[in-house]
Protein backbone atom coordinates (compact mmCIF):
# COMPACT_ATOMS: atom_id res chain seq x y z
CA UNK A 1 0.00 0.00 0.00
CA UNK A 2 1.32 3.40 -0.97
CA UNK A 3 1.58 6.08 1.72
CA UNK A 4 1.28 9.84 1.28
CA UNK A 5 1.58 12.60 3.82
CA UNK A 6 -1.52 14.74 4.28
CA UNK A 7 0.09 17.81 2.68
CA UNK A 8 1.28 15.79 -0.28
CA UNK A 9 -2.17 14.21 -0.68
CA UNK A 10 -3.74 17.67 -0.61
CA UNK A 11 -1.28 19.07 -3.16
CA UNK A 12 -1.62 16.03 -5.46
CA UNK A 13 -5.33 15.36 -4.92
CA UNK A 14 -6.12 14.51 -8.55
CA UNK A 15 -3.22 12.07 -8.66
CA UNK A 16 -4.31 10.64 -5.30
CA UNK A 17 -7.73 9.85 -6.77
CA UNK A 18 -6.16 8.15 -9.78
CA UNK A 19 -3.84 6.11 -7.54
CA UNK A 20 -6.72 5.08 -5.28
CA UNK A 21 -8.51 3.54 -8.28
CA UNK A 22 -5.60 1.07 -8.54
CA UNK A 23 -4.77 0.43 -4.87
CA UNK A 24 -5.61 1.75 -1.39
CA UNK A 25 -3.58 4.84 -0.43
CA UNK A 26 -2.70 5.40 3.21
CA UNK A 27 -2.60 9.02 4.41
CA UNK A 28 -0.38 10.05 7.31
CA UNK A 29 -0.34 13.24 9.32
CA UNK A 30 2.53 14.08 11.66
CA UNK A 31 3.76 10.51 11.36
CA UNK A 32 0.42 8.93 12.32
CA UNK A 33 -1.84 6.91 10.04
CA UNK A 34 -5.08 8.87 9.74
CA UNK A 35 -6.94 7.62 6.67
CA UNK A 36 -7.04 5.27 3.72
CA UNK A 37 -8.43 6.33 0.35
CA UNK A 38 -9.97 3.53 -1.69
CA UNK A 39 -11.85 3.30 -4.96
CA UNK A 40 -15.65 3.30 -4.98
CA UNK A 41 -15.56 -0.27 -6.31
CA UNK A 42 -13.48 -1.42 -3.33
CA UNK A 43 -15.78 0.45 -0.94
CA UNK A 44 -18.86 -1.21 -2.46
CA UNK A 45 -17.15 -4.61 -2.13
CA UNK A 46 -16.57 -3.91 1.57
CA UNK A 47 -20.23 -2.98 2.00
CA UNK A 48 -21.30 -6.25 0.38
CA UNK A 49 -18.96 -8.22 2.63
CA UNK A 50 -20.32 -6.38 5.67
CA UNK A 51 -23.89 -7.26 4.69
CA UNK A 52 -22.90 -10.92 4.21
CA UNK A 53 -21.23 -10.97 7.63
CA UNK A 54 -24.31 -9.45 9.30
CA UNK A 55 -26.50 -12.10 7.65
CA UNK A 56 -24.19 -14.88 8.84
CA UNK A 57 -24.15 -13.48 12.39
CA UNK A 58 -27.96 -13.18 12.40
CA UNK A 59 -28.32 -16.77 11.24
CA UNK A 60 -25.88 -17.96 13.91
CA UNK A 61 -27.77 -16.04 16.60
CA UNK A 62 -31.07 -17.55 15.49
CA UNK A 63 -29.57 -21.06 15.53
CA UNK A 64 -28.25 -20.42 19.04
CA UNK A 65 -31.74 -19.50 20.25
CA UNK A 66 -31.55 -15.72 20.35
CA UNK A 67 -34.82 -14.00 19.61
CA UNK A 68 -35.36 -11.18 17.15
CA UNK A 69 -36.38 -7.57 17.74
CA UNK A 70 -40.14 -8.10 17.35
CA UNK A 71 -40.06 -11.09 19.71
CA UNK A 72 -38.05 -9.04 22.22
CA UNK A 73 -40.56 -6.17 22.04
CA UNK A 74 -43.50 -8.58 22.56
CA UNK A 75 -41.79 -10.17 25.54
CA UNK A 76 -41.04 -6.77 27.08
CA UNK A 77 -44.66 -5.66 26.51
CA UNK A 78 -45.95 -8.84 28.18
CA UNK A 79 -43.69 -8.23 31.19
CA UNK A 80 -44.79 -4.57 31.47
CA UNK A 81 -48.48 -5.56 31.28
CA UNK A 82 -48.19 -8.33 33.87
C-alpha positions as CSV (number, residue, x, y, z in Angstrom):
1,X,0.0,0.0,0.0
2,X,1.3,3.4,-1.0
3,X,1.6,6.1,1.7
4,X,1.3,9.8,1.3
5,X,1.6,12.6,3.8
6,X,-1.5,14.7,4.3
7,X,0.1,17.8,2.7
8,X,1.3,15.8,-0.3
9,X,-2.2,14.2,-0.7
10,X,-3.7,17.7,-0.6
11,X,-1.3,19.1,-3.2
12,X,-1.6,16.0,-5.5
13,X,-5.3,15.4,-4.9
14,X,-6.1,14.5,-8.5
15,X,-3.2,12.1,-8.7
16,X,-4.3,10.6,-5.3
17,X,-7.7,9.8,-6.8
18,X,-6.2,8.2,-9.8
19,X,-3.8,6.1,-7.5
20,X,-6.7,5.1,-5.3
21,X,-8.5,3.5,-8.3
22,X,-5.6,1.1,-8.5
23,X,-4.8,0.4,-4.9
24,X,-5.6,1.7,-1.4
25,X,-3.6,4.8,-0.4
26,X,-2.7,5.4,3.2
27,X,-2.6,9.0,4.4
28,X,-0.4,10.1,7.3
29,X,-0.3,13.2,9.3
30,X,2.5,14.1,11.7
31,X,3.8,10.5,11.4
32,X,0.4,8.9,12.3
33,X,-1.8,6.9,10.0
34,X,-5.1,8.9,9.7
35,X,-6.9,7.6,6.7
36,X,-7.0,5.3,3.7
37,X,-8.4,6.3,0.3
38,X,-10.0,3.5,-1.7
39,X,-11.9,3.3,-5.0
40,X,-15.7,3.3,-5.0
41,X,-15.6,-0.3,-6.3
42,X,-13.5,-1.4,-3.3
43,X,-15.8,0.4,-0.9
44,X,-18.9,-1.2,-2.5
45,X,-17.1,-4.6,-2.1
46,X,-16.6,-3.9,1.6
47,X,-20.2,-3.0,2.0
48,X,-21.3,-6.2,0.4
49,X,-19.0,-8.2,2.6
50,X,-20.3,-6.4,5.7
51,X,-23.9,-7.3,4.7
52,X,-22.9,-10.9,4.2
53,X,-21.2,-11.0,7.6
54,X,-24.3,-9.5,9.3
55,X,-26.5,-12.1,7.6
56,X,-24.2,-14.9,8.8
57,X,-24.2,-13.5,12.4
58,X,-28.0,-13.2,12.4
59,X,-28.3,-16.8,11.2
60,X,-25.9,-18.0,13.9
61,X,-27.8,-16.0,16.6
62,X,-31.1,-17.6,15.5
63,X,-29.6,-21.1,15.5
64,X,-28.2,-20.4,19.0
65,X,-31.7,-19.5,20.2
66,X,-31.5,-15.7,20.4
67,X,-34.8,-14.0,19.6
68,X,-35.4,-11.2,17.2
69,X,-36.4,-7.6,17.7
70,X,-40.1,-8.1,17.4
71,X,-40.1,-11.1,19.7
72,X,-38.0,-9.0,22.2
73,X,-40.6,-6.2,22.0
74,X,-43.5,-8.6,22.6
75,X,-41.8,-10.2,25.5
76,X,-41.0,-6.8,27.1
77,X,-44.7,-5.7,26.5
78,X,-46.0,-8.8,28.2
79,X,-43.7,-8.2,31.2
80,X,-44.8,-4.6,31.5
81,X,-48.5,-5.6,31.3
82,X,-48.2,-8.3,33.9
